[in-house]
Amino acid sequence: MSPRPTPPDVDRVAAAQAAVAARRARAAVKKSVADKSRTALDVAETAWAKPASAEATLRVTELLTSIPTLGPTRVARLMENLAISERKRVGGLGTRQRVKLREYLVTRAGGEPARLVVLAGPTAVGKGTVSAYIRENYPDVLLSVSATTRKPRPGEIDGVHYYFVSDEEFDRKIAAGELLEWAIVHNSYRYGTPRPPIDAALAAGRRVLLEIDLQGARLVRQAMPEAILVFLLPPTWEELVRRLIGRGTEDAAEQSRRLETAKVELAAQDEFDVKVVNRDVSEAAREVVELMAVPVFP
């Protein structure tokens, strides 16, 4: 067998330029979905009408993860429900797969709004500050109050920021099935979410925000899969360190331990449906509240 001829340099350059242009075109399509200037349905229908378009070469997973409220975990479940391989491109879907995807995207546009949002993130990222802003500026949102066995910090009010309870009372709540989830946080104190107020608020049509730790968010996902899980991120790692040290509520040893915990917590961010960067408290709060007005599927 004769050796395969080496393509001329000009061909390789042209191919490389074409590949770069294709990537940029796909990135522009994804950005248009992310900033809501186009709908995912419009992109899919363009792909099917124009097989040579950038829309057609987009992977289905790329299209779905471009939708602001669909994170990797939710998209993985959706792809399984639609029976579509993660390698499939939008333009390469078969007839039945196109019908399923189109039905999902059409139905999604008219679905029920999400009323339950779970806010989690690494230590010192500002979850409490964002939640407090929502409590003060969005009175129609019910902020769930967690129970905890730790002592109150300066300025914290029992029944407003947390229910501060004894270990014995916490045990009683567990035994009575009154907690939606609970966990030991930072190897020291227990935190839990009382379920009755949440069930009552959702039944009344109210919007509910849960601000909890990473372990708790995972448990809520199991108990209430319809909830949107939001991961609050710091602008940079350096800013997270500055916030933790600056609040002065822990000694040096505890600060070091919590920073190590934060590294582990940050590694779990792709488990969440949406990521919100806490650069500005009011802006982060607005993004979280807006998620309560979007449809959630599946």
C-alpha positions as CSV (number, residue, x, y, z in Angstrom):
1,M,0.0,0.0,0.0
2,S,1.4,3.3,-1.0
3,P,1.8,6.0,1.7
4,R,-1.0,8.5,2.1
5,P,0.0,11.8,0.5
6,T,0.7,14.7,2.8
7,P,-1.7,17.6,2.2
8,P,-0.1,20.8,1.1
9,D,0.5,23.4,3.8
10,V,-2.1,25.7,2.3
11,D,-4.8,23.0,2.8
12,R,-3.8,22.4,6.4
13,V,-4.0,26.2,7.0
14,A,-7.4,26.5,5.3
15,A,-8.7,23.5,7.3
16,A,-7.5,25.0,10.6
17,Q,-9.1,28.4,9.8
18,A,-12.3,26.6,8.9
19,A,-12.3,24.7,12.2
20,V,-11.7,27.9,14.2
21,A,-14.5,29.7,12.3
22,A,-16.9,26.8,13.0
23,R,-16.1,26.8,16.7
24,R,-16.7,30.6,16.9
25,A,-20.0,30.2,15.1
26,R,-21.2,27.5,17.5
27,A,-20.0,29.6,20.4
28,A,-22.1,32.5,19.1
29,V,-25.2,30.3,18.8
30,K,-24.7,29.1,22.4
31,K,-24.3,32.7,23.7
32,S,-27.5,33.7,21.9
33,V,-29.4,31.1,23.8
34,A,-27.7,31.9,27.1
35,D,-28.5,35.6,26.8
36,K,-32.0,34.8,25.7
37,S,-31.8,36.6,22.3
38,R,-32.7,33.3,20.7
39,T,-34.7,30.3,22.0
40,A,-33.3,26.8,22.0
41,L,-36.3,25.8,19.9
42,D,-35.4,28.3,17.2
43,V,-31.8,27.0,17.1
44,A,-33.1,23.4,16.8
45,E,-35.5,24.2,14.0
46,T,-32.8,26.2,12.2
47,A,-30.5,23.2,12.5
48,W,-33.1,20.9,10.9
49,A,-33.9,23.3,8.1
50,K,-30.2,24.1,7.3
51,P,-28.0,20.9,7.7
52,A,-24.8,22.9,6.9
53,S,-25.4,25.6,9.5
54,A,-23.5,26.1,12.8
55,E,-26.8,25.2,14.6
56,A,-26.7,21.8,13.0
57,T,-23.2,21.0,14.1
58,L,-24.0,21.9,17.7
59,R,-24.2,18.9,20.1
60,V,-27.5,18.5,21.8
61,T,-25.9,18.7,25.2
62,E,-24.3,22.0,24.2
63,L,-27.6,23.4,23.2
64,L,-29.4,22.3,26.4
65,T,-26.6,23.5,28.7
66,S,-26.8,26.9,27.0
67,I,-30.3,27.3,28.5
68,P,-29.7,29.3,31.7
69,T,-31.7,27.1,34.1
70,L,-30.3,23.7,32.8
71,G,-27.0,22.6,34.4
72,P,-25.0,19.5,33.6
73,T,-26.9,17.3,36.1
74,R,-30.3,18.2,34.8
75,V,-29.2,17.9,31.2
76,A,-27.8,14.4,31.8
77,R,-31.2,13.3,33.2
78,L,-33.0,15.0,30.3
79,M,-30.8,13.3,27.6
80,E,-31.5,10.0,29.2
81,N,-35.2,10.7,29.2
82,L,-35.1,11.7,25.6
83,A,-33.0,8.6,24.7
84,I,-30.4,10.8,22.9
85,S,-26.7,10.1,23.0
86,E,-24.5,12.8,24.4
87,R,-22.4,12.6,21.2
88,K,-25.4,13.4,19.0
89,R,-25.4,16.7,17.1
90,V,-28.7,18.6,16.7
91,G,-28.6,18.2,12.9
92,G,-27.8,14.5,13.2
93,L,-30.9,13.5,15.2
94,G,-33.3,11.0,13.7
95,T,-37.0,11.7,13.1
96,R,-38.2,10.4,16.4
97,Q,-35.5,12.1,18.4
98,R,-36.3,15.4,16.7
99,V,-39.9,15.0,17.6
100,K,-39.0,14.3,21.3
101,L,-36.6,17.2,21.5
102,R,-39.1,19.6,19.9
103,E,-41.9,18.4,22.2
104,Y,-39.7,19.1,25.2
105,L,-38.6,22.5,24.0
106,V,-42.2,23.5,23.1
107,T,-43.6,22.2,26.4
108,R,-40.8,23.9,28.4
109,A,-41.9,27.3,27.1
110,G,-45.3,26.8,28.7
111,G,-44.4,24.9,31.9
112,E,-45.2,25.6,35.5
113,P,-42.8,28.1,37.1
114,A,-40.3,26.8,39.6
115,R,-41.2,27.9,43.1
116,L,-38.5,26.1,45.1
117,V,-34.9,27.2,44.8
118,V,-32.0,25.8,46.8
119,L,-29.0,28.1,47.3
120,A,-25.7,26.5,48.3
121,G,-22.0,27.2,47.9
122,P,-18.7,27.2,49.7
123,T,-18.1,28.7,53.1
124,A,-17.8,32.5,53.2
125,V,-19.2,32.9,49.7
126,G,-22.0,35.2,50.9
127,K,-25.0,32.9,50.9
128,G,-26.3,34.5,54.1
129,T,-25.8,38.0,52.7
130,V,-27.6,37.2,49.5
131,S,-30.5,35.5,51.3
132,A,-30.8,38.4,53.7
133,Y,-31.0,40.8,50.7
134,I,-33.8,38.7,49.2
135,R,-35.6,38.6,52.6
136,E,-35.5,42.4,52.8
137,N,-36.2,43.3,49.1
138,Y,-38.4,40.5,47.9
139,P,-41.1,40.0,50.6
140,D,-43.1,37.6,48.4
141,V,-40.3,35.1,48.6
142,L,-40.4,32.9,51.7
143,L,-36.9,32.3,53.0
144,S,-36.8,29.0,54.8
145,V,-35.3,29.2,58.3
146,S,-33.0,26.4,59.2
147,A,-32.5,24.8,62.6
148,T,-29.0,24.5,63.9
149,T,-27.3,23.3,67.1
150,R,-24.6,26.0,66.9
151,K,-24.6,29.1,69.0
152,P,-25.8,32.4,67.4
153,R,-23.2,34.8,66.0
154,P,-23.3,38.5,66.8
155,G,-26.5,40.0,65.3
156,E,-28.2,36.8,64.5
157,I,-31.8,36.5,65.8
158,D,-33.5,33.2,66.7
159,G,-36.4,32.5,64.4
160,V,-35.2,35.0,61.8
161,H,-31.7,33.8,60.8
162,Y,-31.9,30.3,62.3
163,Y,-33.8,28.4,64.9
164,F,-31.1,27.8,67.5
165,V,-31.9,24.6,69.2
166,S,-30.3,22.1,71.6
167,D,-29.0,18.7,70.6
168,E,-32.0,17.1,72.3
169,E,-34.5,19.3,70.4
170,F,-32.7,18.5,67.1
171,D,-32.9,14.8,67.9
172,R,-36.7,15.2,68.6
173,K,-37.2,16.9,65.2
174,I,-35.4,14.1,63.4
175,A,-37.5,11.4,65.2
176,A,-40.7,13.2,64.4
177,G,-39.9,13.5,60.7
178,E,-40.0,17.3,60.8
179,L,-36.8,17.9,58.9
180,L,-36.6,17.9,55.1
181,E,-32.8,17.3,55.4
182,W,-30.1,17.6,58.0
183,A,-26.4,17.2,58.1
184,I,-23.3,17.8,60.2
185,V,-21.4,20.8,58.9
186,H,-17.7,21.4,59.3
187,N,-17.5,18.3,61.6
188,S,-19.1,20.2,64.4
189,Y,-22.7,21.4,64.3
190,R,-25.9,20.0,62.9
191,Y,-28.1,22.0,60.5
192,G,-31.6,21.0,59.2
193,T,-34.5,22.3,57.2
194,P,-38.0,22.2,58.8
195,R,-40.3,20.7,56.2
196,P,-43.9,21.7,57.4
197,P,-43.5,25.5,56.6
198,I,-42.1,24.7,53.2
199,D,-44.9,22.3,52.3
200,A,-47.5,24.8,53.5
201,A,-46.0,27.7,51.5
202,L,-45.7,25.7,48.3
203,A,-49.3,24.5,48.7
204,A,-50.3,28.1,48.9
205,G,-48.5,29.0,45.7
206,R,-45.7,30.9,47.4
207,R,-42.1,31.0,46.2
208,V,-39.6,29.5,48.6
209,L,-35.8,29.8,49.0
210,L,-33.7,27.4,50.9
211,E,-30.2,28.5,51.9
212,I,-28.4,25.4,53.0
213,D,-25.0,23.6,52.8
214,L,-23.9,21.3,50.0
215,Q,-24.9,18.1,51.8
216,G,-28.3,19.4,52.4
217,A,-28.8,20.5,48.8
218,R,-28.1,16.9,47.7
219,L,-30.7,15.6,50.1
220,V,-33.3,18.1,48.9
221,R,-32.6,17.0,45.3
222,Q,-33.6,13.5,46.3
223,A,-36.7,14.5,48.3
224,M,-37.9,17.3,45.9
225,P,-36.4,16.8,42.4
226,E,-38.4,19.6,41.0
227,A,-36.3,22.2,42.9
228,I,-33.7,24.3,41.1
229,L,-30.3,23.9,42.8
230,V,-28.2,27.1,42.6
231,F,-24.5,27.2,43.4
232,L,-23.2,30.6,44.5
233,L,-19.6,31.2,43.4
234,P,-17.1,33.8,44.6
235,P,-15.6,36.1,41.9
236,T,-12.1,34.6,42.6
237,W,-10.5,32.2,45.1
238,E,-8.6,35.2,46.5
239,E,-11.8,37.0,47.2
240,L,-13.3,34.0,49.0
241,V,-10.2,33.9,51.3
242,R,-10.5,37.6,51.9
243,R,-14.1,37.3,52.9
244,L,-13.5,34.4,55.3
245,I,-10.6,36.1,57.1
246,G,-12.3,39.5,57.0
247,R,-15.4,38.4,58.9
248,G,-13.3,37.4,61.9
249,T,-15.7,34.8,63.3
250,E,-13.2,31.9,63.4
251,D,-9.6,31.6,64.7
252,A,-6.7,30.9,62.4
253,A,-6.9,27.1,62.7
254,E,-10.6,27.1,61.9
255,Q,-10.1,29.4,59.0
256,S,-7.5,27.1,57.5
257,R,-9.9,24.1,57.9
258,R,-12.8,25.9,56.3
259,L,-10.7,26.9,53.4
260,E,-9.8,23.3,52.8
261,T,-13.5,22.4,53.0
262,A,-14.3,25.2,50.5
263,K,-11.9,23.6,47.9
264,V,-13.9,20.4,48.2
265,E,-17.2,22.3,48.0
266,L,-16.2,24.2,44.9
267,A,-15.4,20.9,43.1
268,A,-19.0,20.0,43.4
269,Q,-20.4,23.0,41.5
270,D,-21.3,21.0,38.3
271,E,-23.8,19.0,40.3
272,F,-26.0,22.1,40.4
273,D,-28.5,23.3,37.8
274,V,-27.3,27.0,37.8
275,K,-24.2,28.9,38.9
276,V,-24.4,32.5,40.1
277,V,-21.3,34.5,40.7
278,N,-21.6,36.7,43.8
279,R,-19.8,39.8,42.6
280,D,-22.6,42.2,43.7
281,V,-25.1,41.1,46.3
282,S,-28.1,42.8,44.7
283,E,-27.4,41.4,41.3
284,A,-26.8,37.9,42.6
285,A,-30.1,38.1,44.6
286,R,-32.0,39.3,41.5
287,E,-30.6,36.3,39.5
288,V,-31.7,33.9,42.1
289,V,-35.2,35.3,42.4
290,E,-35.6,35.4,38.6
291,L,-35.1,31.6,38.6
292,M,-38.4,31.2,40.4
293,A,-40.3,32.5,37.4
294,V,-38.9,30.1,34.8
295,P,-40.5,26.7,33.9
296,V,-38.7,23.6,35.1
297,F,-38.6,20.4,33.1
298,P,-38.2,17.4,33.3
